[in-house]
Structures are given as structure tokens and as C-alpha cells.
């Protein structure tokens, strides 16, 4: 049974003011090939936060539980019932989106009412459409200028988000700009000056574009929507200065959509500062993994991790595993395993921040299109990326935090499909982290029960490949890159310490 969880107005705000609703008129999509300056749109009514009453639920507060027949009856069950324009309903149908998910059923109607929305739902639950469809609905009525700015924490996620906007907005002739690092900033600045309908960006790149040419801030003078995808990561301290520049360029009268797989203090704090009547939807409470995911661990000797990894990957065909993501903790390990598997003749691509952006996107494309069956990744790929067919996730390194484990294993067992995750347990620290993960997800991980008798048969081959991979790391300067990155982080931490003082 699908669990919708709870939906309720965000309780940090005072009682919403009533406003008269205009009759809803369905608009066919329009396209302005040459934008013309429209009259200044009247802002939607805003509610100033009243934190003095933050411990009291507003009179309009409603709690809806899954399985409550009275609540379920009021929840739309089709895209047409959500209040979307017919052309969007048709687009959803053409893309195979027949029935809205829980986060879409609850959040889209509130977004269409002009409310700010915070949506918390697990990976693969349809969060992107929950904010993209209301934006495109409004664009169909008023297609002038930059209607929305969507921020994502990584280049890959921003590129994917731009692709999804283009697919959903194709009948509108949607113009969507992806402003991300690793590509020509001058070309992106020119594209921004042409006022696309939607701008999808990483915080660092869009802030740089505005700082380099302050006139570009005027592009966002009439922006109606701000989206923070994987919002808890966008609000990370590392983006603080960039967000200050970005928010200073946006109108105060706007709708803000925050979507994430996890709720954080940063999200709650930002909503306290929001001026609009906000709506909060959480599809589940706490951290959970889906029931269709089988979660296992293997005790691995510290000097044999590569051997165990190669053994599991060599059994992919035998175990009917089409694709694997191997998660590691550092860029160095990621690139090292890339070289190792190359020496072993096992097809794989890697995704980490030391790679040029063009190669990162190429690696992701090759994996998503099933050209390569193994993706080696740092946590940059564990959040938000839409990779449909992942049968196995291997935690080569156990993540430091349970929430990172949730996001990693969330790459598999998506949309009710089954999946498998295997975590390598090597040290006492790994055992402690494993217990913390089990406490948070509310279940014990099982011991891997597969046949490991022949794991040592390729030991000589693997150890030779290990030596060659280490030599290649040194020859191509990856050790220097690692050291340079450490120095960069050290300087950033020092600046933060001085700022805090």
C-alpha cells in the first residue's frame, strides 16, 4: 500500500490570510519569440511570519494520514484533477506518467494556489514533476521572461533537471538554460541575457555570472519561482555567500519551492524567513529504506577490498545484475578503482569532482544508457540523479552518516522494483557506523550469504592491477590533485573560522 504520510501547513507561520480566488481559466501554451515588456504583474498576497505563535498550530492546519478514507477522498487521483492545464495532462500521459505520486498529489494543488512548498519525499518519488508542472502551468498563461530559477547542488543534477524541464515543457517551446561549471561562462551569460523561460543552475556558477556582470541580475527582476532541488544540500554552508548574491537578485514577492529527500534545520530556518503562506509535505517520518531493497554486508579484510569488489563484479551476469553503482568516500579512491578495473578489463566509468565536467557528463550518459554496466562514484552522485535501472549498490566505503547511506542505496529498488545493496565492513569504525545505520533505518542488515569460496582465485591478477593503478595515479598527477584539494579545503575552513569569530 502506498504511504502518503502527513501533509500540513508549516507551523512556524501565523494563520494564513484569506484571499479571493479568481475563476480558474485553462490556458493553451503561448510562445513569445521576441519578448515584450509586459505590465508589472501584481504580486500574490504574502503572509509575514509571526514567530511569537510558532508553537501553536494555525486554525487552518490539517493533518492527513495515509489510509484515512475522508482525507483520501479529497486528494486528487489523476493529473487532470490536480488543476493543471490540459496540455500538461497530455504531456504527462505521453511521458508515461499516468497516476500522480503522493508528493505530486499533495504539493501541486498547493503550488497552484500560490503557496510556498516544502516537499520531503524519498528518492524516485516524483519530486521534480511536483514543482516543474506548476511552473510550466503558469508559463502557459504568461510566458514572458525568466519565470523560474532552479538551483541544484551538483552539476550533474542541474543538467538532469534541465533535461526534465525541457521534456515536460516541449509543447510550450520551453527555453531552458543550464548554467553550470565546466562550460563556457561567456556563452552562459549571453544565454541568460536572452531571458530563457527557466534557468537551472548550480549556486556557484549563477553567483559568478551575476558578480561578473551585475546587469545580469536584472534578468531575474520578474522571476516568479525559486526552486531549491535537494534543498538541504543547496543550503549547505559552502553555498552561503553564493546564495546571498542570488537571493539579493530575486524579487521578494515570489513563490519558493524547496524539495529534498531529507528535512534539515537549514530548511526549517529558511522557511521561517519566507514571506508566503507555506505548505509542508513529508512523505515519511525520519529516514527509511524501501521494503523492496535487500540490504546486506560483507566482512572484508582491509587489504582485500579490491579483490572482493572484482569478485562481485565478475559475477554480475551469473546473478542477473545489469548495472552497479560502487560508492566510495574520496575522489582518489574513485579514480584509483577506475584505473584498477581498466587494468582488469572490466568496463566501468567514474564520477567525481576531479574530472572535467564534460567527462563527468559523458560518464553519466554512458552508464544511464547502459553502455557501461558499472559506475564508480563519490557521494556527488548519490543524491537526486535519475538512474532508473540500478540493480546493485556497493558501499566500498561505509558512509560517515546514516543519511548518506540512505541516499546511496536509494539509487536501487526504485519505483517498487527490487534491488540489492552490499556494504564492505573492514574496520571497527565500519562496524560502529553499521550499527548507527541500522538504528536509523530501523532494521538489521543481513550478512551476505553468497558463495565466496573462489574469491581468491584472481588474487595475483588483482594485486598486479593494483600496482599498475597506483603507478598510473602518480604518473597522471592525481596525487597532486588530491593534495591541492586538501589545501583548498583547509583554506576554506580557515576563512570560515575567521568569519565565525
N, C-alpha and C positions, 0 to 999 in steps of 0.2 A: 504493500500500500504506500502510495506517495505521501510523504510527510511535508506539509506546508509550513509547520512551525507556527510562530506567532507574528502578527502584524499589528503595529500600534503607532500612533503619533509619537514623535520623540518627546520624552517627558521633561527635557530641560527647558522647554518653551512654554510661554503662557498660552492661555486658551486662544485658539485661532479666531481671528475676526471673520465675521460672515461677510460674504461678498456676493453680489448678484451675478449669476452666470448667464452669459449670452447664449441664445439658442445655438446648438452645435450645427454647423453647416459643413458638409463634406466638400473638400476642395480637390479638384484634379490637379496633378502636379504641373507647375509652370516652370519655365526656364527663361532667365534673362541673359541673353548672350552678352549684352553690354549693360552693366549695372547702372541704374539711375538712382540718384539720391531720393529716397522716399521721405515723407514727413516723419518727424521724430515720433517713434511709437510710444504710446502711453505705457508706463511701467505697470507691471502687475502689483497688486497691493502687497505690502510687506508687513511682517509682524516683528517688532523689536523684541529681543529676548528679555524675559523677566526672571532672572535667576533667583530672585528672592523667594519665588514659589516653586523652585526647581524640585523640591521634594514632594510636591503634590501633583497628582495626575490631573490633566485638564479634563474639563467636563465632557469634552468630545472624545476622550480616549476610548478606544475599543480594542479588546483583546480577542483575537480569533484563533482558535485551536484547530489543528487538523482533526478531522473526524467529527467536528461539531456540525451537525446537519443544518442548523439555522445559519451558521456562518458560511458553510459551503454553498448553500443555495444562493447567496448574494454574490459569490465570486464568479466572474465571467469564466466560461469554459472554452470559448473559441476566440480567435483573434478578432473576428468581426464584433463580438460582444465587448471587446476592450475599449471601443470607441475610436479605433484607428480608421483612417481613410481607406476606401475600398481598394485603391491601387496598392496600398501597403499589405492589405489582406491577401491580395493576389500574389504579391511578391513572396510573402511568407509561404504560400501554398506552392509556388513554383520552386522554392528552395527546399521543399520537403518539411517545412515547419507546419505541421497540421494542428497540433494542440499546444497552447502556451504552457510553459513550465510554471511552477509555483511562484518564482520570483517575478516572472513576466505578468502573471495574472494579478498579482498584488501591487506591483510597482508602476506598471504602465498607466492604469487609470489615474493614479495619484499624480504622476508626472504630467498627464494631460490636463489635470486641474490647475497646473501652475505651481505645484508644491516642490520644495526641495526633497530629495530622496536619498536615504542611506540604505543600500541593499547589501545584506550579508548572506551569501549562499555559497555552497560548495563548488569546487571546480567542475566545469561541464554542465552547469545548471541553466545556462542561457542568460547570463548576466548582461552580455554585450547587447543583445536584442532588447533587453529591458530598458536600456537608456537610448539606444540608437533609434528605435522605432518612434518614440515620442518626438525626438529631434527632427526626424525626417517628416513626420506628420506636420509639424509646424513649418518646416521648409516648404512643403507643398502649398501652404497658404501664403507664405511670404519668403520667396527665395532670394531676397537681396542680401548681399554681403556675407561676412563671416558669421554664420549663425551659432556655431559651436566650436569651442576649443576643448579637445580631449587630451588629457595628459596620461602618460603611461611611464612606469619606472624604467623600462628597458627598451632598447632599440627594436629588438625582435617583436616584443609585444605591441609596440607602437605601429610597426609595419603590418602586423597581422590585423590590428584594429582598423587601420586604414583600408585594408582589403575588404573587411567585413562591411564597413560603411559603403564602399563602392558597390558591393554586391547588392546590398539592400536598397541603395539609392539609385540603381541603374535606370529605372524608368523616369526618374526625375532629371537625368542628365547631371547627376551629382558631380561637383568638382571638389575633390578631397586632396589636401596636401599633407604629405608626411614629412615633418621637419625633425629629422633625427641626425645624430652624429655619424661620421664616417662617410658623408656625402658632401657635395659642393654646397657650402653655406651661401655663396652668392646666388646660385640658382634658386635655392630655397627662399632667400629674401625676395627675389623677383617674383617667385610664385606666390608668396604671401601678399605682396603689394597688389597682385591681381585679384585679391579678395575671393578666395575659394569659399564654397559653402561651409566646409568643415575643415578644421586644421587638427591633425593628430600629431602629437609631439612628445618628445622627452623634455623634462623641465630644463635641463642644461642647455639644449640647443635653442629652444624658443627664447629663453632668457638672454642668451648670447646674441641672437638676432636683434632683439629689442635694444640691448645695450649698445650694439654696434651702430644701429640706426634708430634713434628714439622716435623718428617719424612713423616707424612701423607699428608703434603702439596704437596709433590712430585707427589701424585696421580693425581693432577689437572694440571700437567705440560703441558699436551697436550689437555686440555679441550677446545672445540671449541665454546660452547654455555653457556651463563649465562642467566638464566631466573629469573625475579622477578615477581611472581604472586601476585596480589593485591599489586602492587608495592608502592603505596602511603603509605601503612601501613608498608611494609618492610623497607622503608626509614625513618621511624619514628625515632626520636632522641634516643629512648630507645635501638635501634639496632646499634647505630653509631659505638661503639667500636668493636662489633662483625663483622660488615661489613668491618671495616678496616682490620681485620685479614683475612677475606675471600677474599677480593679483592686483598690483597697482595700475596695470594697463586695462583692466576689465571694468565694465560698468558695475556699480554697486547693486543696481536693480537687475538681477538675473536669476535663473534657476541653477542650482548646483546639484549634480548627481555624483554621489560617492558610492562606488561599488567595490567589494572586496570579498575574499574568501574568509577573512577573519576580522573581528572587531578589535580595535585598539584604543588606547587612551587618546592618541592623536586624533582619531576620527571623532570621538566624542567631544574633544576640546574644540575642534573646528566647527562642529555643529552648534556649539554654544555661541559662536560668534556669527552664525548665519542670521540673516535678516528675515528670511521667509519662514512660513509655516512649514515645518519639516515632517516627513514621514519616515518611519524606521521599520524596516522589514528584516527579520532574521529567520532564515530557513531552518536553522537548527541552533541548539544551545551548546556552546563550547566547541571543542574540537572532536570531530568524528571521522571515521573512515567508513566507506560503504560496505554493506554486508557481502557484496559480490567479490570483494577483494580478499584474497588469501595472503596472509602476512606471515612470513617465516624468517628465521635467522639461521646462520651457519657460524659455528666457531672455526675460525681460520687462524693458523699460525702466522705470526707477524711477518715472516719472510716468505710467505707463500700466497699472498693476496693475488698476485698476477696469475699464479698457477691455477687457483680456484676460479678466477674470472674467466680465463681462457677455456677451462674445462666446461663451465656452464654455457658459455657462448658456443662451444663446439657441439653442444647437444641441442641447439635450437631446433633444427629440423626434426630430430628424433622426438622432441617434446611438443611439436606443433606450435612453436613460438615464432611469429613472423617478425616481431620488432622488439627491441630492448632499449631502454634508456639506462645508462650507468651514471649514477650521480657521485661526484667527488667533492671534496671540500675546497680545493685550491686550483687555480689556473695551471700551476706547474704540473700537478698530478694529471690533470685533464690532458694537457699536451703530451706528457710522457706516455700515457696509455694510448694515445693516438699513434705515436711512433711505435710503441710496443706491438699493437695489433697490426700495424702496417708490416712490421718485420715478420710477424707470424702469418701473414697472408689472410687475415680476417678483415673483411670490409667494415669500415667504421668511419664516422665523421665526428668532429669535436666542436663544441660550442662554449667559448669562454671569452672574457673581455680582452685578452692579449691578442686576439685575432682581429685583423682588419674587418670592418663592417661588411664589406662585400663578400668576404669569405664566410663570415658567420651566417649571412642570409643564404648563401649558396649551400652551406652545410645543412641548414634547417630545411631548405627546399628539397634537397636530395633525400633526407630522412622522411619528411612528410609525404613525398611522392613514392616512397617505398623503393627508391633506387639503391639505398644503403640501409641495412637492417639494424645497425647499432649506432646510437647517438651517445657520445660521452659528453657530460655537461656538468658545469657548476650550477649553483642554485639560481643563476640568471635565467635558466630555462624551466625552473620548477614552478613558476607562477604564471597562470593565465594563458600560456600558449596552447592553441587549439591543435592538438595532435591526436587524431581520432583512434588510430589502431596501434596502441602500445600494449603488448601482452605481458611484458615483464619489466619491472623496475628493480634494479640492483643498487643498493646503497653500499658502494665500495667503501666509502667513509660514512660512519654514522653521523647524522647532523647534530649540531650542538643543541638545538632547540626542538621540542616536540612539534611546534607549528611548522617548522621547515620539513620535518618528516611527513606531516600531513600533506603538504603541498607537493612534495616529491612523489609520494605514492599515489597522489591524486591524478597523476598522468595516465594511470591504467584503471581498469574497471569503471569506465565512464559510460554514462547513459545506459545503465542497467546491465552492461556487458561484464563478464567475469574478467579477472586479472590476478596477477601474482606479483608480490614484492618479496625480495630476499635481501636481508641486511647482513653484512660481514661483521662479525664480532671478534675483535682481535685483542683488545686490552681490557683491563679492569675499568677504565674510563668508559669504554664502549658498553660494558655491562651496566654501569650506572646509568648511562644515557638510555639504554634499552628499557630499564625499569621505569625511568621518567616518561618515556613514550607510552609504555603500557598503562601507566597511571592516568595519562591524559586521554588516550583513546578508549580507555575503559575495557580493554581486553588484553589477554596474554598472546604474544606472538608464539607460534609453534616452531619447533625445531625442524629444519629441513630434513625430509625423510627420503630424498632421492639417493640413488646409488652413487657413492663417491669412491668406490674401490679403485677405480682406474685414474684417479685424479693426478697421480704422479707419473703417468706413462709418458707425458710430454715434458717432463721436468727439464731435461737437457736442452730441448728446443726453446722453452720459455726463458730459461736463465741466460741463454745466448742472446735472445731477443732483448732481454732486459739490459744487458751490457751495451748492445748496439743503440738502444733507445736513449740511454744515458749519454752516450757519446754524441748522438745527434742533438740532444738538448744543449750540450755545451757548444757544439760546432755552430749551431744556428742562433746562438745568443739568447736562448730562453732563460738561462740562469741570470743573465744581466737584466733582463726584463723583470724577473721576479724581484731582484734586489732593488731596482728602480721603483717598482710599485710599492715596496715596503717603505722606502724613503718618502715617497709621496704621501702614503697614509700617515706616516709619523709626523710630517709637517702639517697635515690637515688636523690631526689630533692636537698638535701644539697650538694651532690657530684657534681651535675650538676652546681649548683650556684657557687661553688668554681672553677670548671673548666672554666666557663664563665668569671670569674673575672681574 
